Amino acid sequence: MTVHISQRHDSAVKQVSGEAVYIDDIPEPQGTLHAYIIQSSHAHAEILSADLSEVVNKKGVVTVVTPDDIPGERDISCSHAGDEPVFAERYVHFAGQALFAVIADSMEAARRAAQFARIQYKELPAILTIDQAMEQKSFIQPPRRVRRGDPDKALAQSPHRLKGRISTGGQDHFYLESQISLAQPGEDGEVLIYASTQNPSEIQNVCARVLNLSDAAVKVHVRRMGGAFGGKETQANQFAAIAALAARKTRRPVKLRLDRDDDMRITGKRHAFVIDYEVGFDNDGKIRGIKFQQKVRCGYATDLSGAVADRGVFHCDNAYFLEHVSVESYRCKTNTVSDTAFRGFGAPQGMIGIERAVLDVAHYLKRDPLEIRKKNLYDPARAKTHYGQTVENFILPEIIATLEFKSNYVQRRQDIQDFNRKNPTLRKGISLTPVMMGICFSRTHLNQAGSLINIYKDGSIALNHGGTEMGQGLFVKIAQIVAHEFGVSVGRVQINATNTEKVPNTSPTASSAGVDLNGMAAIDAVNKLKARLAEVAVRHLGGNKESVRFTGERVYVGDQFVPFQELVELAYFDRVSLSATGFFKTPEIHFDQQAFQGRPFLYFAYGAAVSEVVVDTLTGEYRVLR
């Protein structure tokens, strides 16, 4: 059926032709104003005074939004930590922090006027690096310590011991569409927000808190994003809130669109990690004991850093059984932008630590790193992680063996060694690296989803769910699932924008769980509708419900059938509801955050890759060859 047939992305043709509508393409309502954020020029300072008189008098300026214009809460922290203000007030905590918003009849006018803000600061000492934060014990949360077995004893008794450090820098998301929100005021204080966000329900809640409204009074609409990669899971909150505040103050629609420079200054990045490790191992390269210190640059505010740092702890094993292991995770508070979700959500950084240790072991023993990796993989006798979850369906040995053969790894490695002996300047390297990624939100309550499916009299199907489309193809995948379950063509399914009025209390589209959660919620709604339609089919064709099948645009009862569209019409005339909501919560998962034990993931995704690179040892330039 349709789930087994490759489908074109639902926006592909529209994107190529320029017809796909992003928020900046929406025709601006009459009277739309534009917002520009006045930002801090210091990483850490006390605000002594702020003179905005020249700003408000500039041509085209309508008003300036300040903290005094906030009728509700002044904090937009997704974790309710109270450390992420809409606008900085007495102190600024990173260069680029929002101070005020200029509202004008054009973006150009707002931006020009912002230059005339006169802010006086008293500069304060700034903590900018992980090492500085560690030295001053500057943390956003208490350190996390996880331990299994006796790593100190195992290290002491190991034939060989090595210590090392690896650093991973930050990374900007660099989505093609920058952060943008368009807020339109409505009746009775209501507001409609078009936002480029992975998390419309959170924007709804944050804006309601800031505006002192009920959640129901804030509507959030998302048709598609021009990329996100985690950078629009929480970061869009501030820009939606500022646009909504401006719309409330002016009673006019307000658009806030960041240009690339401002986006890169104001928004969070991938968390930088510094990982220190000590590993003990035997002559065969099997790890006897290992200790990690993961030091995480979180920035000035909590944001999602606790969960990201926890992912680093979860995945410090990557795909290897560590019988005696300890992990210390330090969540460092720095005077830099608050770092946030990014593809992998801390897991890649955690994996890099153990992979660096495995390479050290291989180099010390003068063995192929792949040999060391194979020796330390999970197996049926060693299948429990350091956080208490049993590893099931562990197919990495088969994946690695297949990839090793198909990539001609052994011969290529030999060829590379020959090349390196003859070339002192250009050096090649090859690596076959596995990965084991836990699938689920590590915060259990987020593993839920809802859907709404309406069938119309002509047999067309309107699909609504809480997932968001950022280019990954989620919408067409859920449409395929719905079509498959109904036994109809995917062309019958109308994809609709994500809308908080249709599906409430949604989780962010993140953690590689979007299809799992929203697909199952959609199936739940489909099954309710199929049960109703089956009763109609039996009434009109005879037979029993157990013999009803939906396939090939038809609904069969035994050997008799009725076209799907005709059955829908019969249901309408029988006064049967053709609308249903669906819900899904991930089963079997549980986790004790304090003990750091349980089953946080429903399953693991496994993979492996071969990479071949060449490095210029004089300049440091490198290229990925294959």
Stockholm file with secondary structure:
# STOCKHOLM 1.0

chainA/1-626         MTVHISQRHDSAVKQVSGEAVYIDDIPEPQGTLHAYIIQSSHAHAEILSADLSEVVNKKGVVTVVTPDDIPGERDISCSHAGDEPVFAERYVHFAGQALFAVIADSMEAARRAAQFARIQYKELPAILTIDQAMEQKSFIQPPRRVRRGDPDKALAQSPHRLKGRISTGGQDHFYLESQISLAQPGEDGEVLIYASTQNPSEIQNVCARVLNLSDAAVKVHVRRMGGAFGGKETQANQFAAIAALAARKTRRPVKLRLDRDDDMRITGKRHAFVIDYEVGFDNDGKIRGIKFQQKVRCGYATDLSGAVADRGVFHCDNAYFLEHVSVESYRCKTNTVSDTAFRGFGAPQGMIGIERAVLDVAHYLKRDPLEIRKKNLYDPARAKTHYGQTVENFILPEIIATLEFKSNYVQRRQDIQDFNRKNPTLRKGISLTPVMMGICFSRTHLNQAGSLINIYKDGSIALNHGGTEMGQGLFVKIAQIVAHEFGVSVGRVQINATNTEKVPNTSPTASSAGVDLNGMAAIDAVNKLKARLAEVAVRHLGGNKESVRFTGERVYVGDQFVPFQELVELAYFDRVSLSATGFFKTPEIHFDQQAFQGRPFLYFAYGAAVSEVVVDTLTGEYRVLR
#=GR chainA/1-626 SS CGGGSCCCCTTHHHHHHTCCCCGGGSCCCTTCEEEEEEECSSSSEEEEEEECHHHHTSTTEEEEECGGGCSSCSBCCTTCCSCCBSSCCSEECSTTCEEEEEEESSHHHHHHHHTTCEEEEEECCCCCSHHHHHHHTCBSSCCEEEEESCHHHHHHHCSEEEEEEEEECCCCCCCSSCCEEEEEECGGGCEEEEECCSCHHHHHHHHHHHHTCCGGGEEEEESCCSCCTTTTSSTHHHHHHHHHHHHHHHSSCEEEECCHHHHHHHSCCCCCEEEEEEEEECTTCCEEEEEEEEEEEEESSCTTHHHHHHHHHHGGGTTBCCSSEEEEEEEEECSSCCCCCCTTTTHHHHHHHHHHHHHHHHHHHTCCHHHHHHHHBCBTTBCBCTTSCBCCSCCHHHHHHHHHHHTTHHHHHHHHHHHHHHCSSEEEEEEEEEEEEEESCSSGGGCEEEEEEEECTTSCEEEEESCCCSSSCHHHHHHHHHHHHHTSCGGGEEECCEETTTSCSCCCSCTTCHHHHHHHHHHHHHHHHHHHHHHHHHHHHCSCGGGEEEETTEEEETTEEEEHHHHHHHHHHTTCCCEEEEEEECSSCEEETTTTEEECCSEEEEEEEEEEEEEETTTCCEEECC
#=GC SS_cons         CGGGSCCCCTTHHHHHHTCCCCGGGSCCCTTCEEEEEEECSSSSEEEEEEECHHHHTSTTEEEEECGGGCSSCSBCCTTCCSCCBSSCCSEECSTTCEEEEEEESSHHHHHHHHTTCEEEEEECCCCCSHHHHHHHTCBSSCCEEEEESCHHHHHHHCSEEEEEEEEECCCCCCCSSCCEEEEEECGGGCEEEEECCSCHHHHHHHHHHHHTCCGGGEEEEESCCSCCTTTTSSTHHHHHHHHHHHHHHHSSCEEEECCHHHHHHHSCCCCCEEEEEEEEECTTCCEEEEEEEEEEEEESSCTTHHHHHHHHHHGGGTTBCCSSEEEEEEEEECSSCCCCCCTTTTHHHHHHHHHHHHHHHHHHHTCCHHHHHHHHBCBTTBCBCTTSCBCCSCCHHHHHHHHHHHTTHHHHHHHHHHHHHHCSSEEEEEEEEEEEEEESCSSGGGCEEEEEEEECTTSCEEEEESCCCSSSCHHHHHHHHHHHHHTSCGGGEEECCEETTTSCSCCCSCTTCHHHHHHHHHHHHHHHHHHHHHHHHHHHHCSCGGGEEEETTEEEETTEEEEHHHHHHHHHHTTCCCEEEEEEECSSCEEETTTTEEECCSEEEEEEEEEEEEEETTTCCEEECC
//
